[in-house]
Amino acid sequence: MSLFVAAIGLALAAILLFCYIVMLTHEIGHAIGAMVSGLFVERVAIGSMGNPWRFHIYGTEVLFSLGLSTGSWNSGYKREKIKWQRYVMILCGPLANIFFASIILLIFLQYRIGMAHKYEYYAWLFIIFANVITGIEALIPRYINIPAMGGINESDGLRLWRIHSYTEAEMQDILASAHIYAATRKIESSDYAQAIMICEKAASDYPMSNFLANCLSVAHMYLGNLSNAAKALEPFVDKQMNPLFAYLIHFNLAMGLLLEGSEQGILKAINYSRVTKKTFFNERKVGEALLAAIDVESGNYDQGVTVLEKYVQKEKPPDRRRNTIFIIMYLAYGYYLQGKYPEARKLASMAQSSELAEEPLNHALIERIRRTTVDFKTPAN
């Protein structure tokens, strides 16, 4: 039995290794395409879970971690060359997989007679098959929404399809990529004030950039400047934009207005949350959770609690990516308003004891609800 388990574990490890080879091939293809078209590769990431292993190669940051998502960040786009640069950079990823599969196939055909065991055949064939499938699948235009692979994103095929119809806002998003990357790095290191300075300075050159505005809003939000976070995004609400940008902007705007707590802000947050709820398959739950929190905030707490309960039961608390602190605290608030004081205190204690509780946004939310409920110790009026 133990030998069988060991064999299964070894097989799974081998499959994971082969998957990483496929992903690395794909990202190296993008990186080569970027360099050929005159871009600088800021970051290449393989995996998206846990603390990544970081190192630098000729100024490019490389991240390895668990997970089946990949990504790269390039800068140095020129307005007059931007479409050509994008075509070359994006297309080289899938082509790298197909080219690598062709090389492996030639080696396989050359040496297969000398292979002593059938499992050697399977290993070679798996690498060939996985690279071909990855290359072809990446060229299919679609939105990818697999939480285990990092959430919502565009396939390479969709990126290629949309290049010819870029709006000015999307052009500015790409041209501002170096500033967005620099601000994102500051946010990752909790230097939110510096991120705000970078975004505000770049905004004068790229006033229509959705991602730059969203980056500025996130930095303000983490600092607890909720009104400034909302102001950064509200000019973009009525603009026609990529659905992915629309999801990010409506979600962050609704979150900022809700936590600000004003009556007018909550009414606006309802509309933005409804837009979020209509977007992207599994991400609908985020919009539902926002609307449920609004129900709690505006007095319809029984309905809000019913929705929030199913998310807390499913999540492993607390989790940064799924806004669990937000959900736990609003469920605690709903329990408090229902008169379930022990349950409310238990959930609030869970949120407060998390290492994520000291992040400015989470801290602002926790303190605001604690003040409203007088630390969950006195009955609701």
Secondary structure, 3 states (H helix, E strand, C coil): CHHHHHHHHHHHHHHHHHHHHHHHHHHHHHHHHHHHCCCEEEEEEECCEEEEEEEEECCEEEEEEECCCEEEEEECCCHHHHHHHHHHHHHHHHHHHHHHHHHHHHHHHHHHHHCCCHHHHHHHHHHHHHHHHHHHHHCCCCEEEEHHHCEEEECHHHHHHHHHHCCHHHHHHHHCHHHHHHHHHHHHCCCHHHHHHHHHHHHCCCCCCHHHHHHHHHHHHHHCCHHHHHHHHHHHCCCCCCHHHHHHHHHHHHHHHHHHCCHHHHHHHHHHHHHHHCCCHHHHHHHHHHHHHHHHHCCCHHHHHHHHHHHHHHCCCCCCCCCHHHHHHHHHHHHHHHCCHHHHHHHHHHHHCCHHHHCHHHHHHHHHHHHHCCCCCCCCC
